[in-house]
Amino acid sequence: MAEHNNFLTVADTTDIKLGHSQSVHLDGIDILICHAEDGFFAVEDICTHSMIPLCGGKIEGNYITCPMHGAVFDLTDGSVQSPPAFEDLRTFKLKIDGTSISVNGDSLK
């Protein structure tokens, strides 16, 4: 992973199709890079309800559904949209440069 001004390159846009995601591990945190309707977003790869990975959850529009119990989260801001979750997801700032996707290292703290 390359580092550019506090941003760490973690993925390539060409590797994540619309409606899909890719989990990456940075500084002890699993981060889910999601290709949603309005672009790419990064959230912590753990459902705040069941504490299992969201990777593999269905992405529709700008929302992801937990594959275990169906909690729905807005990828644009991490907010809960549907129970059984009640706690928002942690989000991370992204930068797209060409096809490179980078996560802001400062947001990992």
Backbone torsions as a table, in degrees:
resi	resn	phi	psi	omega
1	MET	NA	129.3	179.1
2	ALA	-89.2	150.7	179.0
3	GLU	-117.1	131.5	179.6
4	HIS	-136.9	104.6	177.1
5	ASN	49.8	58.5	178.8
6	ASN	71.3	4.8	174.8
7	PHE	-107.9	133.8	-179.2
8	LEU	-109.1	122.3	179.1
9	THR	-71.5	126.0	-174.3
10	VAL	-124.2	-20.2	-175.1
11	ALA	-160.3	176.2	178.3
12	ASP	-124.9	135.0	-177.3
13	THR	-58.2	-30.7	-177.8
14	THR	-72.1	-13.1	-179.3
15	ASP	-92.3	-8.8	-176.6
16	ILE	-123.2	103.8	-178.6
17	LYS	-70.5	156.6	176.2
18	LEU	-54.3	130.5	-179.4
19	GLY	86.4	7.4	-179.6
20	HIS	-123.1	172.9	-178.7
21	SER	-144.0	167.3	177.5
22	GLN	-142.9	129.5	179.3
23	SER	-91.9	136.4	176.8
24	VAL	-130.2	154.5	-178.6
25	HIS	-115.0	119.8	-179.9
26	LEU	-133.3	126.3	175.5
27	ASP	47.7	43.2	176.9
28	GLY	80.3	8.0	-178.5
29	ILE	-120.2	131.9	173.1
30	ASP	-87.2	121.3	-177.3
31	ILE	-116.5	134.1	179.8
32	LEU	-102.7	117.1	175.8
33	ILE	-91.5	118.4	-174.6
34	CYS	-115.2	135.3	175.2
35	HIS	-100.6	100.7	-176.3
36	ALA	-108.5	179.8	-177.1
37	GLU	-53.1	-41.6	-177.1
38	ASP	-98.3	17.7	176.3
39	GLY	123.8	-151.5	-177.3
40	PHE	-104.5	139.9	179.7
41	PHE	-137.9	155.8	178.7
42	ALA	-127.6	127.9	177.4
43	VAL	-133.8	159.6	175.7
44	GLU	-65.3	135.0	-175.1
45	ASP	-84.0	60.2	176.0
46	ILE	-155.7	127.9	178.1
47	CYS	-69.7	131.0	-178.3
48	THR	-73.6	-8.4	177.0
49	HIS	-92.7	-55.9	-172.4
50	SER	-102.1	-4.2	179.0
51	MET	56.6	35.5	174.0
52	ILE	-116.0	160.7	-180.0
53	PRO	-60.9	142.2	174.3
54	LEU	-84.6	-14.9	179.4
55	CYS	-54.0	129.8	-176.4
56	GLY	96.4	-7.6	176.1
57	GLY	-70.7	153.1	-177.9
58	LYS	-75.7	130.0	176.9
59	ILE	-107.5	121.0	176.5
60	GLU	-132.2	129.3	-175.8
61	GLY	61.0	-121.8	176.7
62	ASN	-113.2	26.5	-176.0
63	TYR	-121.5	148.0	174.2
64	ILE	-122.6	139.1	178.8
65	THR	-108.4	129.2	178.4
66	CYS	-62.8	131.7	-178.0
67	PRO	-70.1	-13.9	-176.9
68	MET	-88.2	-59.1	-173.7
69	HIS	-121.0	0.8	173.5
70	GLY	86.5	11.9	174.7
71	ALA	-60.5	143.5	-178.1
72	VAL	-117.9	136.5	-179.6
73	PHE	-127.8	145.5	174.4
74	ASP	-84.2	120.4	-178.1
75	LEU	-70.8	-21.5	-177.2
76	THR	-71.6	-29.8	-178.8
77	ASP	-139.2	1.0	178.0
78	GLY	80.6	1.3	-174.2
79	SER	-70.9	145.4	176.5
80	VAL	-71.3	133.9	178.1
81	GLN	-112.3	-19.6	-176.5
82	SER	-156.0	139.0	176.5
83	PRO	-66.7	165.9	20.5
84	PRO	-87.0	-3.7	177.9
85	ALA	-72.4	150.7	175.1
86	PHE	-133.7	-6.1	179.5
87	GLU	-109.0	133.4	-179.2
88	ASP	-66.1	158.0	174.6
89	LEU	-81.2	149.6	171.6
90	ARG	-75.8	135.7	-179.9
91	THR	-114.5	161.5	-178.6
92	PHE	-133.9	143.7	179.1
93	LYS	-75.5	135.8	178.4
94	LEU	-114.7	158.0	170.6
95	LYS	-136.0	131.7	176.3
96	ILE	-107.8	123.2	178.7
97	ASP	-127.3	104.3	-172.2
98	GLY	67.8	-114.9	176.1
99	THR	-109.5	1.6	-179.2
100	SER	-82.9	133.5	176.7
101	ILE	-107.3	125.4	179.8
102	SER	-124.3	144.7	177.0
103	VAL	-105.4	138.3	178.3
104	ASN	-68.1	115.8	-179.9
105	GLY	-62.3	-29.1	178.7
106	ASP	-66.3	-27.7	-178.4
107	SER	-77.7	-5.0	179.3
108	LEU	-83.6	-14.4	-175.9
109	LYS	-81.7	NA	NA
